[in-house]
């Protein structure tokens, strides 16, 4: 599930299944975080093993940086 802080910088994180924290280690407080349909863009979540959306691939050049791109 993708979440972002309601008053944050716009970075979209991936919450772990329990919705207690994100893959990058941020605690999720229901009053400060909102669920969003936007694609996650937190590279720390990606490096920590967050699941990728269907159809997303990691290019060979970006494998070390865990950048995610979606094929059109």
Sine and cosine of phi, psi and omega as CSV:
sin_phi,cos_phi,sin_psi,cos_psi,sin_omega,cos_omega
0.00,0.00,0.74,-0.67,0.00,-1.00
-1.00,-0.01,0.71,-0.71,-0.02,-1.00
-0.71,-0.71,0.40,-0.92,0.11,-0.99
-0.61,-0.79,0.39,-0.92,0.04,-1.00
-0.97,0.26,0.69,-0.73,-0.06,-1.00
-0.87,0.50,-0.59,0.81,-0.01,-1.00
-0.91,-0.42,0.38,0.93,-0.10,-0.99
-1.00,0.07,-0.26,-0.97,-0.09,-1.00
-1.00,0.09,-0.01,1.00,0.00,-1.00
0.99,-0.11,0.03,1.00,0.05,-1.00
-0.95,0.31,0.76,-0.65,-0.01,-1.00
-0.98,-0.21,0.84,-0.55,-0.04,-1.00
-0.97,-0.26,0.19,-0.98,0.08,-1.00
-0.94,-0.35,0.85,-0.53,0.01,-1.00
-1.00,0.10,0.58,-0.81,0.09,-1.00
-0.94,0.35,0.32,-0.95,-0.08,-1.00
-0.80,0.60,-0.52,0.85,-0.01,-1.00
-0.97,0.23,-0.18,0.98,-0.03,-1.00
0.87,0.50,0.43,0.90,0.03,-1.00
-1.00,-0.08,-0.48,0.88,0.01,-1.00
-0.44,-0.90,0.26,-0.97,0.06,-1.00
-1.00,0.00,0.21,-0.98,0.03,-1.00
-0.89,0.45,-0.44,0.90,0.01,-1.00
-1.00,0.03,0.07,1.00,0.15,-0.99
0.99,-0.17,0.06,1.00,0.02,-1.00
-0.98,0.17,0.72,-0.70,0.04,-1.00
-0.95,0.31,0.68,-0.74,-0.01,-1.00
-0.98,-0.20,0.91,-0.42,0.08,-1.00
-0.97,-0.25,0.84,-0.54,-0.09,-1.00
-0.83,0.56,-0.45,0.89,-0.02,-1.00
-0.99,0.17,-0.36,0.93,-0.07,-1.00
-0.95,-0.31,-0.20,0.98,-0.06,-1.00
-0.87,-0.49,0.55,-0.83,0.06,-1.00
-0.81,-0.59,0.54,-0.84,0.08,-1.00
-0.98,0.20,0.65,-0.76,-0.03,-1.00
-0.69,-0.72,0.43,-0.90,0.07,-1.00
-1.00,-0.05,-0.03,1.00,0.04,-1.00
-0.91,0.41,0.49,-0.87,0.03,-1.00
-0.94,0.33,0.67,-0.74,0.01,-1.00
-0.89,0.45,0.64,-0.77,0.01,-1.00
-0.75,-0.66,0.29,0.96,0.04,-1.00
-1.00,0.08,0.92,-0.39,-0.02,-1.00
-0.93,0.36,-0.46,0.89,0.04,-1.00
-0.92,0.38,-0.61,0.79,0.08,-1.00
-0.89,0.46,-0.68,0.73,0.00,-1.00
-0.89,0.46,-0.69,0.72,0.01,-1.00
-0.91,0.40,-0.44,0.90,-0.04,-1.00
-1.00,0.02,0.09,1.00,0.10,-0.99
0.99,-0.15,0.31,0.95,0.04,-1.00
-0.89,0.46,0.62,-0.79,0.02,-1.00
-0.91,0.42,0.60,-0.80,0.00,-1.00
-1.00,0.00,0.50,-0.87,0.05,-1.00
-0.91,0.40,0.40,-0.91,0.02,-1.00
-0.88,0.47,0.67,-0.74,0.01,-1.00
1.00,0.05,-0.08,1.00,0.00,-1.00
-1.00,0.08,0.58,-0.82,0.04,-1.00
-0.72,-0.69,0.37,-0.93,0.10,-0.99
-0.93,-0.36,0.85,-0.53,-0.02,-1.00
-0.94,0.33,0.39,-0.92,-0.02,-1.00
-0.86,0.51,-0.60,0.80,-0.01,-1.00
-0.94,0.35,-0.44,0.90,-0.08,-1.00
-0.99,-0.17,0.00,1.00,-0.08,-1.00
-0.83,0.56,-0.59,0.81,0.01,-1.00
-0.97,0.26,-0.38,0.92,-0.03,-1.00
-0.98,-0.18,-0.14,0.99,0.02,-1.00
0.87,0.50,0.57,0.82,0.10,-0.99
-0.98,0.18,0.60,-0.80,-0.06,-1.00
-0.90,-0.43,0.72,-0.70,0.10,-1.00
-0.79,-0.61,0.49,-0.87,-0.01,-1.00
-0.94,-0.34,0.79,-0.62,0.03,-1.00
-0.95,0.30,0.66,-0.75,0.01,-1.00
-0.99,-0.17,0.00,0.00,0.00,0.00
